[in-house]
Amino acid sequence: MKNGFQSGLESEITNVFNLSLGASPAIQSLYEIIRNRSIFMEADLIIFGSNTVDVIQYNSLQLLPISIQVINWVYEELFFFRKKIFVFIAPNFQNLNQECVKQINYHHRKLCLYYGYNFIDMHDYYIENKLQAFQKIRDGAHDFNFIMRELGKNIIKNIDFFHLPLSSSIHNSNPNFRIFTFNDEIKNEIKKNSLYCEKIFPLESVFKLEKYIHYTPIGIHTWNSERNNNRQISIVNDVDTIKVFPKHPWMQFLDFYDRKFKITKDTKIVFTHKTNFIALFLADLNNKPKVEKIPDIFFENELKEKYNFNHLIPPIKWYKEIIDEYCGIVDPRKLAPLQNRINTLYSTVSLLEQDNIFLKKTLNSLSIKKLEIKTNSAKTRIQNQLSYKLGQAMIVNSKSFLGYIRMPFVLSYIYDKHKQEQKIYQEKIKKDPSLKLPSLESYPDYKEALKEKECFTYKLGKALIQANKTWYGGGYIKLLFEIRKLKRVIERK
């Protein structure tokens, strides 16, 4: 997050390498460790945190063992750098499987004590101080920037007090990892932003993976520019297929989840729809050393006191008290003018609802009949369509300030009444098919009636209906531009 944790680190030192990728679990951290070993070998401190997204991307008890396996791999890879490691256990109060949250957080704590990694447990801190609601205020996934910035400063200022990993004789039981990407013989381009710079390969084709026989694809790195729900990457051998769907318009690192798939000499990677590929992450899960079960470590012991650095957490409870007191004084002052306007509008709307005269007059001015549809005119039929009714109501009510206030009520009433009329009409023709109105083409004024569909009134109502269907995608904003466009067309005519 901009002006957050990294800003705090950089305020005290200059060489900060941020290899983390948003919305990515521990497997992306493992991938960065493998492809950037030289950076880790030179580091004075390695900061790692993934627990929040470990739950988001594996949010079920069925996928939990896969997530824990990857977390184990990361902690073991970090151990052999023999550097100071600092683990950040982030607060996670989103609407997720709480058993997964509990187990993932516990596993991170356990591994910190097993290997001797320094850690901060923000999740427990928020629970102990009853600050869950405060943490959710922003978005439920990220802490406030000023909190994370201060935390970054505190960590760097105390770097000399952090411990090196335990000196126990731990054997490397991790599998061999490989990274597959293309060379410059395939068309590529450099894609960058303020934080990342990657060589991407725009692909929509098929490639062989015979160099990686017996390896298992465990993750894939992509960076696309636009959303595409049809984008799919498949890895296919003679007996099985695994897939991922990098549909979002940003950089993604995705887990394949399937640890049983093995690459054979006939295995191919297939890109359907254009995909900006960066690299494929693989692991040799055959003949790996026997993994010793990590024992559960009780946290009421000296290890917790030694490696727990929760005292570096900024005084968030105090921050909350300051913010609450400030808001309690300032908010009423800021909201007073708005509240007065709301009260005025409520009074106006209340009078309109009690009287209900405005609705009757408006409907009369629009010449809307209760359930009657003239059967001798195509023009009248078109004028009775919902688009025309809504467009005419918008024009009539846009001529005064009061009209703008009552417009939502009028439009809603027209829509509901039209829907009711259509329902009654359908029920009637279901009982008596002879009551079904003839096609518009059969009327003598059909050609003249088509002109009604080209008029400003009809197109205005049609644009409103379309905007309502796509409101979540900025439909109403697009409506404003559409109205201006329609006005210009009418003026030219």
C-alpha positions as CSV (number, residue, x, y, z in Angstrom):
1,M,0.0,0.0,0.0
2,K,1.3,3.4,-1.0
3,N,2.8,5.5,1.9
4,G,2.5,2.5,4.2
5,F,4.9,-0.2,5.5
6,Q,7.5,0.3,2.8
7,S,7.6,4.0,3.4
8,G,8.3,3.4,7.0
9,L,11.2,1.1,6.2
10,E,12.7,3.6,3.6
11,S,12.5,6.5,6.1
12,E,15.3,4.8,8.0
13,I,17.4,3.0,5.3
14,T,17.8,3.2,1.6
15,N,18.1,-0.3,0.2
16,V,14.6,-1.9,0.5
17,F,13.8,-4.6,-2.0
18,N,10.0,-5.2,-2.1
19,L,9.5,-8.6,-3.7
20,S,5.9,-9.1,-2.4
21,L,3.0,-9.1,-4.8
22,G,-0.5,-8.0,-3.7
23,A,-3.2,-10.6,-3.1
24,S,-0.6,-13.4,-3.3
25,P,0.0,-16.2,-0.7
26,A,3.2,-17.9,0.5
27,I,3.8,-19.6,-2.8
28,Q,4.6,-16.3,-4.4
29,S,7.2,-15.6,-1.7
30,L,8.7,-19.0,-2.3
31,Y,8.9,-18.2,-6.0
32,E,10.7,-14.9,-5.3
33,I,13.2,-16.6,-3.0
34,I,14.1,-19.1,-5.7
35,R,14.5,-16.5,-8.5
36,N,16.2,-13.8,-6.3
37,R,18.6,-15.8,-4.2
38,S,21.4,-13.2,-4.6
39,I,19.2,-10.5,-3.0
40,F,18.4,-12.7,0.0
41,M,22.1,-13.6,0.4
42,E,23.0,-9.9,0.7
43,A,20.2,-9.0,3.0
44,D,20.6,-7.8,6.7
45,L,16.9,-8.5,7.4
46,I,14.3,-10.5,5.6
47,I,10.7,-9.5,6.3
48,F,8.0,-12.0,5.4
49,G,4.2,-12.1,5.8
50,S,1.5,-14.0,3.9
51,N,-1.1,-15.3,6.4
52,T,-4.0,-13.2,5.2
53,V,-3.8,-14.3,1.6
54,D,-2.9,-17.9,2.7
55,V,-6.5,-18.0,3.9
56,I,-8.1,-16.1,1.0
57,Q,-6.6,-18.3,-1.8
58,Y,-7.1,-21.6,0.2
59,N,-10.3,-20.8,2.0
60,S,-11.4,-24.3,2.8
61,L,-10.4,-27.2,5.0
62,Q,-9.8,-29.3,1.8
63,L,-7.2,-26.9,0.4
64,L,-5.6,-26.1,3.8
65,P,-3.0,-28.9,3.6
66,I,-1.7,-27.5,0.3
67,S,-1.3,-24.0,1.9
68,I,0.4,-25.4,4.9
69,Q,2.8,-27.4,2.7
70,V,3.8,-24.2,0.9
71,I,4.3,-22.3,4.1
72,N,6.6,-25.1,5.4
73,W,8.6,-24.8,2.2
74,V,9.0,-21.0,2.7
75,Y,10.1,-21.2,6.3
76,E,12.7,-23.9,5.5
77,E,14.1,-22.0,2.5
78,L,14.5,-18.9,4.6
79,F,16.3,-20.9,7.4
80,F,19.3,-21.7,5.2
81,F,20.1,-18.1,4.5
82,R,21.1,-17.8,8.2
83,K,19.8,-14.2,8.2
84,K,17.7,-12.3,10.6
85,I,14.1,-13.2,9.7
86,F,11.1,-11.1,10.7
87,V,7.6,-12.5,10.3
88,F,4.5,-10.3,10.2
89,I,1.2,-12.0,11.1
90,A,-1.4,-9.6,9.8
91,P,-4.9,-9.1,11.3
92,N,-7.5,-11.0,9.3
93,F,-11.1,-10.2,10.1
94,Q,-12.7,-10.7,6.7
95,N,-15.7,-13.0,6.0
96,L,-13.6,-16.1,5.6
97,N,-13.5,-19.6,7.0
98,Q,-12.6,-18.9,10.6
99,E,-11.1,-22.4,11.2
100,C,-8.7,-21.7,8.3
101,V,-7.8,-18.4,9.8
102,K,-7.1,-20.0,13.2
103,Q,-5.0,-22.9,11.8
104,I,-3.0,-20.8,9.3
105,N,-2.1,-18.2,12.0
106,Y,-1.2,-20.9,14.5
107,H,1.0,-22.6,11.9
108,H,3.0,-19.4,11.2
109,R,3.5,-18.9,15.0
110,K,4.6,-22.5,15.4
111,L,7.2,-22.3,12.6
112,C,8.5,-19.0,13.9
113,L,9.3,-20.6,17.3
114,Y,10.6,-23.8,15.6
115,Y,13.1,-22.1,13.4
116,G,13.8,-19.1,15.7
117,Y,12.3,-16.2,13.6
118,N,11.3,-12.9,15.2
119,F,7.6,-12.1,14.7
120,I,4.8,-9.6,15.4
121,D,1.3,-11.0,15.8
122,M,-1.0,-8.1,14.9
123,H,-4.0,-10.5,14.7
124,D,-3.8,-11.4,18.4
125,Y,-3.0,-7.8,19.3
126,Y,-6.3,-6.6,17.8
127,I,-8.3,-9.3,19.5
128,E,-6.7,-8.8,22.9
129,N,-7.4,-5.0,22.7
130,K,-10.9,-5.5,21.1
131,L,-9.9,-3.5,18.0
132,Q,-11.4,-5.7,15.3
133,A,-14.0,-3.1,14.3
134,F,-11.4,-0.4,14.1
135,Q,-9.2,-2.6,11.8
136,K,-12.2,-3.2,9.5
137,I,-12.9,0.5,9.0
138,R,-10.6,0.8,6.1
139,D,-11.4,-2.3,4.0
140,G,-11.0,-5.3,6.3
141,A,-7.8,-6.4,4.5
142,H,-5.3,-3.6,5.1
143,D,-4.3,-1.5,8.1
144,F,-4.2,2.2,8.1
145,N,-1.1,3.6,6.3
146,F,0.0,5.7,9.3
147,I,0.0,2.5,11.5
148,M,2.0,0.4,9.1
149,R,4.4,3.3,8.4
150,E,5.2,3.6,12.1
151,L,5.5,-0.2,12.4
152,G,8.1,-0.1,9.5
153,K,10.1,2.6,11.3
154,N,10.0,0.7,14.6
155,I,11.3,-2.5,13.0
156,I,14.3,-0.9,11.3
157,K,15.2,1.1,14.4
158,N,15.3,-2.2,16.4
159,I,17.1,-4.4,13.8
160,D,20.1,-4.9,16.1
161,F,17.9,-6.5,18.8
162,F,16.5,-9.2,16.4
163,H,17.8,-12.8,16.8
164,L,19.4,-15.0,14.2
165,P,17.6,-18.4,13.5
166,L,18.2,-21.2,16.0
167,S,21.5,-23.1,15.4
168,S,19.8,-26.5,15.4
169,S,20.8,-29.2,12.9
170,I,17.9,-29.0,10.5
171,H,18.3,-30.9,7.2
172,N,16.9,-29.5,4.0
173,S,13.9,-31.6,3.1
174,N,12.5,-29.2,0.5
175,P,12.0,-30.5,-3.1
176,N,14.0,-29.0,-6.0
177,F,12.3,-26.0,-7.5
178,R,12.6,-24.8,-11.1
179,I,11.4,-21.7,-12.9
180,F,10.4,-22.0,-16.6
181,T,10.2,-18.9,-18.8
182,F,10.9,-18.2,-22.5
183,N,14.0,-16.7,-24.1
184,D,14.2,-13.7,-26.4
185,E,13.4,-15.9,-29.5
186,I,9.7,-15.5,-28.6
187,K,8.1,-12.0,-28.9
188,N,8.3,-10.2,-25.5
189,E,8.1,-6.8,-24.0
190,I,9.0,-5.0,-20.8
191,K,6.1,-4.1,-18.6
192,K,6.7,-1.8,-15.6
193,N,5.0,0.4,-13.1
194,S,6.2,2.4,-10.0
195,L,7.1,-0.9,-8.2
196,Y,7.6,-3.8,-10.6
197,C,9.4,-4.4,-13.9
198,E,8.9,-7.7,-15.7
199,K,9.6,-9.3,-19.1
200,I,6.2,-10.5,-20.3
201,F,5.3,-12.8,-23.2
202,P,1.9,-12.2,-24.9
203,L,0.8,-15.7,-25.8
204,E,-2.2,-17.5,-27.3
205,S,-0.6,-20.8,-28.4
206,V,0.7,-24.2,-27.3
207,F,4.2,-25.1,-26.0
208,K,5.9,-28.3,-24.9
209,L,7.3,-28.8,-21.4
210,E,9.4,-32.0,-22.0
211,K,12.5,-30.5,-20.3
212,Y,10.7,-30.8,-17.0
213,I,9.6,-34.4,-17.0
214,H,8.5,-35.7,-13.5
215,Y,8.2,-32.1,-12.2
216,T,4.8,-30.8,-10.9
217,P,3.6,-27.3,-11.9
218,I,2.7,-25.5,-8.7
219,G,2.2,-21.9,-9.7
220,I,2.2,-19.4,-12.6
221,H,3.1,-15.7,-12.8
222,T,1.1,-13.4,-15.2
223,W,0.6,-9.7,-15.8
224,N,-2.4,-8.8,-17.9
225,S,-3.8,-5.4,-18.8
226,E,-7.5,-6.0,-19.1
227,R,-10.1,-8.2,-17.4
228,N,-10.9,-11.3,-19.4
229,N,-13.1,-14.0,-17.8
230,N,-12.4,-16.4,-20.6
231,R,-8.6,-16.4,-20.2
232,Q,-7.3,-19.9,-19.3
233,I,-4.0,-21.6,-18.9
234,S,-4.0,-25.4,-19.1
235,I,-1.2,-27.9,-18.7
236,V,-2.1,-31.2,-20.4
237,N,-0.4,-34.6,-20.5
238,D,-1.6,-37.9,-21.8
239,V,-3.8,-38.7,-18.7
240,D,-4.6,-35.4,-16.9
241,T,-5.2,-31.7,-17.2
242,I,-4.8,-28.8,-14.7
243,K,-6.0,-25.3,-15.2
244,V,-5.8,-21.7,-13.8
245,F,-7.8,-18.7,-14.8
246,P,-5.7,-15.4,-14.6
247,K,-8.7,-13.2,-15.5
248,H,-8.0,-10.0,-13.6
249,P,-6.3,-6.9,-15.1
250,W,-3.2,-6.9,-12.8
251,M,-0.2,-9.0,-11.9
252,Q,-1.1,-12.3,-10.5
253,F,0.6,-15.3,-9.0
254,L,-1.8,-18.3,-9.0
255,D,-1.4,-21.8,-7.4
256,F,-2.4,-24.8,-9.5
257,Y,-3.5,-26.6,-6.3
258,D,-3.0,-30.1,-7.9
259,R,0.1,-31.7,-6.4
260,K,-0.5,-35.1,-8.1
261,F,0.0,-33.9,-11.7
262,K,3.4,-34.9,-13.3
263,I,4.9,-33.6,-16.5
264,T,5.6,-36.3,-19.1
265,K,7.3,-36.1,-22.5
266,D,4.0,-35.2,-24.1
267,T,3.0,-32.5,-21.7
268,K,2.0,-29.1,-23.2
269,I,1.1,-25.7,-21.8
270,V,-1.9,-24.2,-23.6
271,F,-2.8,-20.5,-23.5
272,T,-6.4,-19.7,-24.6
273,H,-7.1,-16.0,-25.2
274,K,-4.2,-13.6,-25.1
275,T,-2.3,-14.0,-21.8
276,N,0.8,-12.0,-20.7
277,F,2.9,-14.9,-19.3
278,I,6.0,-14.3,-17.1
279,A,7.0,-17.6,-15.7
280,L,5.9,-21.1,-14.6
281,F,7.0,-22.4,-11.1
282,L,7.7,-26.1,-10.7
283,A,8.7,-28.5,-8.0
284,D,10.2,-32.0,-8.1
285,L,8.0,-33.9,-5.6
286,N,9.6,-37.3,-6.4
287,N,12.1,-38.9,-4.1
288,K,12.2,-36.0,-1.7
289,P,13.7,-36.7,1.8
290,K,11.3,-37.8,4.5
291,V,9.9,-34.7,6.3
292,E,10.0,-34.8,10.0
293,K,6.8,-33.7,11.7
294,I,7.2,-30.3,13.3
295,P,6.1,-30.7,17.0
296,D,3.4,-28.4,18.4
297,I,5.1,-25.8,20.6
298,F,3.2,-24.3,23.5
299,F,3.4,-20.6,23.5
300,E,3.5,-20.1,27.3
301,N,7.3,-20.6,27.3
302,E,10.5,-18.6,27.0
303,L,10.6,-18.9,23.2
304,K,7.6,-16.8,22.8
305,E,9.0,-14.1,25.0
306,K,12.3,-14.2,23.1
307,Y,11.0,-14.0,19.6
308,N,7.7,-12.0,20.1
309,F,8.2,-8.3,19.3
310,N,4.6,-7.1,19.8
311,H,6.0,-4.3,21.8
312,L,7.0,-2.7,18.5
313,I,3.4,-2.3,17.5
314,P,2.4,1.4,17.5
315,P,-0.1,2.4,20.2
316,I,-3.1,1.7,18.1
317,K,-5.6,1.7,21.0
318,W,-4.5,5.2,21.8
319,Y,-4.7,6.2,18.1
320,K,-8.3,5.0,18.2
321,E,-9.2,7.0,21.2
322,I,-7.8,10.2,19.6
323,I,-9.7,9.5,16.3
324,D,-12.9,8.8,18.2
325,E,-12.7,11.9,20.2
326,Y,-11.8,14.1,17.2
327,C,-14.6,12.6,15.1
328,G,-17.1,13.1,18.0
329,I,-16.4,16.8,17.9
330,V,-15.8,17.5,14.2
331,D,-18.4,15.2,12.5
332,P,-21.5,17.0,13.8
333,R,-20.1,20.3,12.6
334,K,-19.3,18.9,9.1
335,L,-22.6,17.1,8.9
336,A,-24.8,20.0,10.1
337,P,-25.3,21.7,6.6
338,L,-25.9,18.3,5.0
339,Q,-28.4,17.3,7.7
340,N,-30.3,20.5,7.2
341,R,-30.6,19.8,3.5
342,I,-31.7,16.2,4.2
343,N,-34.3,17.4,6.6
344,T,-35.6,19.9,4.0
345,L,-35.8,17.2,1.4
346,Y,-37.5,14.8,3.8
347,S,-40.1,17.5,4.5
348,T,-40.7,18.0,0.8
349,V,-40.9,14.3,0.1
350,S,-43.3,13.8,3.0
351,L,-45.6,16.5,1.8
352,L,-45.6,15.0,-1.7
353,E,-46.3,11.5,-0.4
354,Q,-49.1,12.7,1.8
355,D,-50.7,14.7,-0.9
356,N,-50.0,12.4,-3.8
357,I,-51.3,15.0,-6.1
358,F,-48.0,15.5,-7.9
359,L,-48.0,11.9,-9.1
360,K,-51.6,12.1,-10.5
361,K,-50.9,15.4,-12.3
362,T,-47.6,14.0,-13.7
363,L,-49.3,10.8,-14.9
364,N,-52.1,12.9,-16.4
365,S,-49.7,15.1,-18.2
366,L,-48.0,12.0,-19.7
367,S,-51.4,10.7,-20.9
368,I,-50.8,7.3,-19.3
369,K,-53.9,5.2,-19.3
370,K,-54.6,2.6,-16.6
371,L,-54.7,-0.6,-18.6
372,E,-56.0,0.5,-22.0
373,I,-53.9,0.0,-25.1
374,K,-55.3,1.4,-28.3
375,T,-55.4,-1.3,-31.0
376,N,-55.8,0.9,-34.0
377,S,-52.5,2.7,-34.0
378,A,-48.9,1.5,-34.1
379,K,-47.7,5.0,-33.0
380,T,-49.8,4.8,-29.8
381,R,-48.4,1.3,-29.1
382,I,-44.9,2.6,-29.3
383,Q,-45.8,5.6,-27.1
384,N,-47.1,3.1,-24.5
385,Q,-43.7,1.2,-24.3
386,L,-41.7,1.7,-21.2
387,S,-38.8,3.5,-22.9
388,Y,-41.2,6.3,-24.2
389,K,-43.0,6.6,-20.9
390,L,-39.8,7.0,-18.9
391,G,-38.3,9.4,-21.4
392,Q,-41.4,11.6,-21.3
393,A,-41.4,11.6,-17.5
394,M,-37.7,12.7,-17.4
395,I,-38.4,15.6,-19.8
396,V,-41.5,16.8,-17.9
397,N,-39.8,16.6,-14.5
398,S,-36.5,18.2,-15.6
399,K,-38.2,21.6,-16.0
400,S,-38.2,22.5,-12.3
401,F,-36.3,21.9,-9.1
402,L,-39.3,20.2,-7.5
403,G,-39.6,18.0,-10.6
404,Y,-36.0,16.8,-10.0
405,I,-36.9,15.9,-6.4
406,R,-39.9,13.9,-7.4
407,M,-38.5,12.3,-10.5
408,P,-37.2,9.1,-8.8
409,F,-40.7,8.5,-7.4
410,V,-42.4,9.1,-10.7
411,L,-40.0,6.9,-12.6
412,S,-40.3,4.1,-10.0
413,Y,-44.1,4.4,-10.1
414,I,-44.2,4.2,-13.9
415,Y,-41.9,1.2,-14.0
416,D,-43.9,-0.7,-11.4
417,K,-47.2,0.2,-13.1
418,H,-45.9,-0.8,-16.5
419,K,-44.7,-4.1,-15.2
420,Q,-48.1,-4.7,-13.6
421,E,-49.9,-3.9,-16.8
422,Q,-47.7,-6.3,-18.7
423,K,-48.3,-9.0,-16.2
424,I,-52.1,-8.5,-16.4
425,Y,-51.9,-8.5,-20.2
426,Q,-49.9,-11.7,-20.3
427,E,-52.4,-13.4,-18.0
428,K,-55.3,-12.2,-20.2
429,I,-53.9,-13.6,-23.5
430,K,-53.0,-16.8,-21.7
431,K,-56.6,-17.3,-20.9
432,D,-57.9,-16.0,-24.2
433,P,-55.2,-15.9,-27.0
434,S,-57.6,-13.9,-29.3
435,L,-56.9,-10.9,-27.1
436,K,-53.3,-10.8,-28.2
437,L,-52.5,-7.6,-30.0
438,P,-51.4,-7.8,-33.7
439,S,-47.8,-7.2,-34.7
440,L,-46.8,-3.6,-35.2
441,E,-46.1,-4.2,-38.9
442,S,-49.8,-4.9,-39.5
443,Y,-50.8,-1.3,-38.7
444,P,-51.3,1.2,-41.5
445,D,-49.2,3.8,-39.7
446,Y,-46.3,1.4,-39.0
447,K,-43.7,3.4,-41.0
448,E,-44.7,6.6,-39.4
449,A,-44.7,5.0,-36.0
450,L,-41.1,3.9,-36.4
451,K,-40.1,7.6,-36.3
452,E,-41.2,7.6,-32.6
453,K,-38.4,5.2,-31.8
454,E,-35.9,7.7,-33.3
455,C,-37.2,10.6,-31.2
456,F,-35.4,12.1,-28.2
457,T,-38.1,11.0,-25.8
458,Y,-37.9,7.3,-26.7
459,K,-34.1,7.2,-26.8
460,L,-33.8,9.0,-23.5
461,G,-36.0,6.4,-21.8
462,K,-34.0,3.6,-23.5
463,A,-30.7,5.0,-22.3
464,L,-32.1,5.2,-18.7
465,I,-33.1,1.5,-18.9
466,Q,-29.7,0.5,-20.1
467,A,-28.0,2.6,-17.4
468,N,-30.1,0.9,-14.7
469,K,-28.9,-2.5,-16.0
470,T,-25.2,-1.5,-15.7
471,W,-25.4,0.8,-12.6
472,Y,-22.6,-1.2,-10.9
473,G,-20.2,-0.5,-13.9
474,G,-20.9,3.3,-14.0
475,G,-24.1,3.1,-16.0
476,Y,-25.5,6.3,-14.6
477,I,-22.3,8.2,-15.3
478,K,-22.5,6.9,-18.9
479,L,-26.1,8.0,-19.0
480,L,-25.1,11.7,-18.5
481,F,-22.8,11.5,-21.6
482,E,-25.5,9.7,-23.6
483,I,-28.0,12.5,-22.8
484,R,-25.5,15.1,-24.0
485,K,-24.9,13.1,-27.2
486,L,-28.7,12.7,-27.8
487,K,-29.1,16.5,-27.3
488,R,-26.4,17.3,-29.9
489,V,-28.0,14.9,-32.4
490,I,-31.4,16.6,-31.9
491,E,-29.9,20.1,-32.2
492,R,-28.2,19.2,-35.5
493,K,-31.5,17.8,-36.9
